[in-house]
């Protein structure tokens, strides 16, 4: 199967390489709005076009070298530059491939382990990516059944999106906790051990913790 051309896409790892910064710095640029929204999201991972990334140097606060750009380009076999997201071919990752076959993620994982699936067309920021045409041609060659509706969804632009970080907010507000009881002082002669035990039992049964600090 002839290897088709793959567009130059960059994730945070490639952006960090071009500008000689840490990967966390590229992620911070995204958080602060220096790096705009990704040109495409595939299998929950963000990617940017090469021209988009190179524009980060226009204000003079960041620099890249021609040598680093060429080294990055050499990593993508048969790569080519795309100027606008609309010009991208249909690209998918490990999260979209199961849609095509109506399978589970682990089924596709096993295919790859057994080397009974087309090799990825590129690996960007550690994630394998395929052209949709590569996957469909491989499926036809191996006689695997595909799901036309899923293919239509992918061609229409549907992809696994980035999942929000942190916990999902609860739909119901949390109940207001009961007020903490006022502190009490127990002195010899005025109170008994039973008074102390009773008060401690009330606190523990209400879910409070307590610290005992003896005084003379």
Secondary structure, 3 states (H helix, E strand, C coil): CCCCCEECEECHHHHHHHHCCCHHHHHHHHHCCCCCCCCEEECCEEEEEHHHHHHHHCCCCCCCCHHHHHHHHHCCCCEECCCCHHHCCCEECHHHHHHHHCCCHHHHHHHHHCCCCCCCCEEECCEEEEEHHHHHHHHHHHCCCCCHHHHHHHHCCCCCCCCCCCCCCCCCCCCCCCCCCCCCCCCECCECHHHHHHHHHHHHHCCCCCCCCCCC
